[in-house]
Amino acid sequence: MRFPDIDPIAFQIGPVAVRWYGLAYLAGILLGWAYAKRLARTQRIWGDRPAPITPADIDDLLIWVTLGVVLGGRLGYAIFYQPGHFLDDPLGFFRLWQGGMSFHGGMLGTTLALVLFALRRRIPVLSLLDVAAAATPFGLFFGRIANFINGELWGRPSDVPWAMVFPGAGPEPRHPSQLYEAALEGAALFLALRFLTHSLRSLGRPGLTCAAFIGLYGLFRTIVEFFREPDPQLGFITGFFTMGMLLSIPMVIVGAATAAWAIARARR
């Protein structure tokens, strides 16, 4: 199966080209924002206590999260995957349409933005992190779709019927690992967190939703790394371990430990 011939430019107005990559990130942020507002105003999912976050808080948070995602994701990519590259080409840091975003860097940048915003507004930090975690799968889903449209971050060679020949990846059919990530890190993660927030009322246990997000993302990303081609400038770090695995496996441990702490704290 050949990779579909998708123009990375969605439309163009004069000299200004609007790319699917940018539209995908915009869609993820806006849908996540709308969903977070819905969580904030749905009182029944917060248990016995009133929601400590208002839709107005979510409106004001949008710009903070956007900066955290973009700056953190770009810095994370530079540090974890392309050390030295942006030192040789500093202006390349601003060419976002060429790709190059790290989830782990974006998560750290967003977490910092959320903590600073919560402290400034005197909002419970854990509750804000929970709401943000529940809304994040929208961005992950559309971000991986954008990777697929760009024909980047392809998978390892494979003979499965849906394997694709990606431009620039040689003649071998490969796993469309970007779609695997969209399905697991986006759709499956969203459904799991929605079950927690709406059926198990996890927002009433501050920190639990965020912990579940961290642990499940780490698990899903580790699984996908067995199908995804390691970044060429890094390859396998040691044995079969990739940089993505080394960054994600600790997330499973941290997520499980934090979930146990959040449940015990709620009981007390």
C-alpha positions as CSV (number, residue, x, y, z in Angstrom):
1,M,0.0,0.0,0.0
2,R,1.4,3.4,-0.9
3,F,1.2,6.4,1.3
4,P,-1.8,8.6,0.2
5,D,-0.7,11.7,-1.7
6,I,-1.8,14.4,0.8
7,D,-0.7,17.9,0.3
8,P,0.6,19.2,3.6
9,I,-0.8,22.6,2.7
10,A,-4.5,22.7,3.5
11,F,-5.1,26.0,1.7
12,Q,-3.2,29.1,0.7
13,I,-4.1,32.8,0.7
14,G,-1.6,34.7,-1.4
15,P,1.8,34.1,0.1
16,V,0.4,32.6,3.3
17,A,0.2,28.8,3.4
18,V,-1.9,27.2,6.0
19,R,-0.7,23.7,6.7
20,W,-2.6,20.7,8.1
21,Y,0.0,20.4,10.8
22,G,-0.9,23.8,12.3
23,L,-4.6,23.2,11.8
24,A,-4.4,19.9,13.6
25,Y,-2.7,21.5,16.7
26,L,-5.3,24.3,16.6
27,A,-8.2,21.7,16.5
28,G,-6.7,19.7,19.4
29,I,-6.3,22.8,21.6
30,L,-9.7,24.2,20.8
31,L,-11.6,20.9,21.3
32,G,-9.6,20.3,24.5
33,W,-10.6,23.8,25.7
34,A,-14.3,23.2,24.9
35,Y,-14.2,19.8,26.7
36,A,-12.4,21.2,29.8
37,K,-15.1,23.9,30.0
38,R,-17.8,21.2,29.9
39,L,-16.1,19.3,32.7
40,A,-15.9,22.5,34.8
41,R,-19.6,23.2,34.6
42,T,-20.9,19.6,35.0
43,Q,-21.3,19.5,38.7
44,R,-22.5,15.9,39.1
45,I,-19.0,14.5,38.1
46,W,-17.3,16.3,40.9
47,G,-18.9,14.3,43.7
48,D,-20.0,15.9,46.9
49,R,-18.0,19.1,46.6
50,P,-18.6,22.0,44.2
51,A,-16.3,22.2,41.1
52,P,-13.3,24.3,42.2
53,I,-12.8,25.5,38.6
54,T,-15.1,27.7,36.5
55,P,-15.5,27.9,32.7
56,A,-14.1,31.4,32.9
57,D,-10.9,30.0,34.5
58,I,-10.6,27.6,31.5
59,D,-11.0,30.6,29.1
60,D,-8.2,32.5,30.7
61,L,-6.1,29.3,30.8
62,L,-6.1,28.8,27.1
63,I,-3.2,31.0,26.2
64,W,-1.1,29.6,29.0
65,V,-1.7,26.0,27.8
66,T,-0.9,27.0,24.2
67,L,2.4,28.5,25.1
68,G,3.2,25.5,27.3
69,V,2.5,23.0,24.6
70,V,4.4,24.9,21.8
71,L,7.4,26.0,23.8
72,G,7.7,22.9,25.9
73,G,7.2,20.6,22.9
74,R,9.8,22.4,20.8
75,L,12.3,22.6,23.6
76,G,11.8,18.9,24.5
77,Y,12.4,17.9,20.9
78,A,15.6,20.0,20.8
79,I,16.9,18.5,24.0
80,F,15.7,14.9,23.8
81,Y,15.9,14.2,20.0
82,Q,18.0,16.9,18.2
83,P,20.7,18.0,20.6
84,G,23.0,20.3,18.7
85,H,20.7,20.8,15.7
86,F,19.1,24.0,16.8
87,L,22.5,25.3,18.0
88,D,23.6,25.1,14.3
89,D,20.3,26.6,13.1
90,P,18.7,28.7,15.9
91,L,16.0,30.0,13.6
92,G,14.9,26.5,12.9
93,F,13.3,26.5,16.3
94,F,10.6,28.8,15.0
95,R,9.8,26.7,11.8
96,L,7.1,24.7,13.5
97,W,5.5,23.7,10.2
98,Q,8.5,21.5,9.5
99,G,7.5,19.3,12.5
100,G,9.6,18.4,15.5
101,M,7.5,18.4,18.7
102,S,8.1,16.2,21.7
103,F,5.2,15.1,23.8
104,H,7.2,14.7,26.9
105,G,8.6,18.2,26.5
106,G,5.1,19.6,25.8
107,M,3.8,17.8,28.9
108,L,6.4,19.4,31.1
109,G,5.8,22.8,29.6
110,T,2.1,22.5,30.0
111,T,2.4,21.2,33.6
112,L,4.5,24.3,34.5
113,A,2.0,26.6,32.9
114,L,-0.9,24.9,34.8
115,V,0.9,25.1,38.1
116,L,1.7,28.8,37.7
117,F,-1.8,29.6,36.6
118,A,-3.4,27.6,39.5
119,L,-1.1,29.4,42.0
120,R,-1.9,32.8,40.5
121,R,-5.7,32.1,40.6
122,R,-5.6,30.2,43.9
123,I,-7.2,27.2,42.2
124,P,-6.4,23.7,43.6
125,V,-3.4,22.6,41.5
126,L,-4.4,18.9,41.4
127,S,-7.9,19.6,40.2
128,L,-6.7,21.8,37.4
129,L,-4.2,19.2,36.4
130,D,-7.0,16.6,36.4
131,V,-9.2,18.7,34.0
132,A,-6.2,19.4,31.7
133,A,-5.3,15.7,31.6
134,A,-8.8,14.7,30.7
135,A,-8.8,17.1,27.8
136,T,-5.3,16.4,26.5
137,P,-6.2,13.3,24.3
138,F,-7.8,15.7,21.8
139,G,-4.4,17.3,21.1
140,L,-2.6,13.9,21.0
141,F,-5.1,12.5,18.5
142,F,-4.9,15.4,16.0
143,G,-1.1,15.8,16.5
144,R,-0.5,12.2,15.4
145,I,-2.9,12.7,12.5
146,A,-0.7,15.7,11.5
147,N,2.4,13.5,11.7
148,F,0.7,11.0,9.3
149,I,-0.2,13.8,6.9
150,N,3.3,15.1,7.0
151,G,4.6,11.6,6.3
152,E,6.9,11.7,9.4
153,L,7.6,9.5,12.4
154,W,6.8,6.4,10.3
155,G,6.9,2.8,11.7
156,R,9.3,-0.1,11.3
157,P,9.3,-2.3,8.1
158,S,6.4,-4.7,8.1
159,D,4.4,-7.1,5.8
160,V,1.0,-6.5,7.4
161,P,-1.7,-5.8,4.8
162,W,-2.0,-2.1,5.8
163,A,1.7,-1.4,5.8
164,M,2.6,1.7,3.7
165,V,5.5,2.9,1.7
166,F,6.3,6.4,3.1
167,P,8.0,9.1,1.0
168,G,11.6,9.4,2.1
169,A,11.5,6.1,4.1
170,G,12.9,3.8,1.4
171,P,11.0,1.2,-0.7
172,E,10.0,-1.0,2.3
173,P,6.4,-1.0,3.5
174,R,6.2,0.2,7.1
175,H,3.7,0.3,10.0
176,P,1.6,3.5,10.0
177,S,2.6,4.0,13.6
178,Q,1.3,7.5,13.6
179,L,-2.2,6.0,13.3
180,Y,-1.5,3.5,16.0
181,E,-0.6,6.4,18.3
182,A,-3.7,8.4,17.3
183,A,-5.9,5.4,18.2
184,L,-4.2,4.6,21.5
185,E,-2.9,7.9,22.8
186,G,-5.9,9.8,21.5
187,A,-9.1,7.8,21.2
188,A,-8.5,4.9,23.7
189,L,-6.9,7.3,26.3
190,F,-9.9,9.7,26.0
191,L,-12.4,6.9,26.5
192,A,-10.5,5.5,29.5
193,L,-10.3,9.0,31.2
194,R,-14.0,9.7,30.3
195,F,-15.0,6.5,32.1
196,L,-13.0,7.6,35.1
197,T,-14.4,11.1,35.2
198,H,-18.0,10.4,34.4
199,S,-18.6,6.9,35.7
200,L,-16.2,6.7,38.7
201,R,-16.3,10.4,39.5
202,S,-12.5,10.5,39.6
203,L,-12.5,14.3,39.7
204,G,-13.7,14.0,43.3
205,R,-10.3,12.4,44.1
206,P,-7.8,15.2,43.2
207,G,-4.8,13.8,41.3
208,L,-6.4,10.5,40.2
209,T,-7.4,11.6,36.7
210,C,-4.0,13.1,36.1
211,A,-2.2,10.0,37.5
212,A,-4.3,7.8,35.2
213,F,-3.4,9.9,32.2
214,I,0.3,9.7,33.0
215,G,0.3,6.0,33.5
216,L,-1.9,5.1,30.5
217,Y,0.0,7.4,28.2
218,G,3.3,5.9,29.2
219,L,1.9,2.4,28.7
220,F,0.4,3.1,25.2
221,R,3.5,5.0,24.1
222,T,5.7,2.1,25.2
223,I,3.6,-0.3,23.2
224,V,3.7,1.8,20.1
225,E,7.5,2.2,20.3
226,F,7.8,-1.5,19.3
227,F,6.3,-0.6,15.9
228,R,7.7,2.9,15.5
229,E,11.0,3.5,13.7
230,P,13.5,5.0,16.2
231,D,14.7,8.5,15.4
232,P,17.6,8.2,12.9
233,Q,19.9,10.5,14.9
234,L,19.4,8.4,18.0
235,G,18.6,4.8,16.9
236,F,18.2,2.3,19.7
237,I,19.6,3.7,23.0
238,T,20.5,0.3,24.4
239,G,19.3,-3.1,23.2
240,F,15.7,-2.7,22.0
241,F,15.1,0.4,24.1
242,T,14.3,3.7,22.2
243,M,14.3,7.2,23.6
244,G,10.5,7.1,23.6
245,M,10.6,4.0,25.8
246,L,13.1,5.5,28.2
247,L,10.9,8.6,28.6
248,S,7.6,6.7,28.9
249,I,8.3,3.7,31.1
250,P,8.9,5.9,34.2
251,M,5.6,7.5,33.5
252,V,3.8,4.1,34.1
253,I,5.5,3.8,37.5
254,V,4.9,7.4,38.4
255,G,1.2,7.2,37.3
256,A,0.6,4.0,39.3
257,A,2.2,5.4,42.4
258,T,0.4,8.7,42.1
259,A,-3.0,7.0,41.6
260,A,-2.5,4.9,44.7
261,W,-1.6,8.1,46.7
262,A,-4.6,10.0,45.3
263,I,-7.0,7.2,46.3
264,A,-5.5,6.8,49.8
265,R,-5.6,10.6,50.2
266,A,-9.3,10.7,49.2
267,R,-10.1,8.0,51.8
268,R,-8.4,9.9,54.5
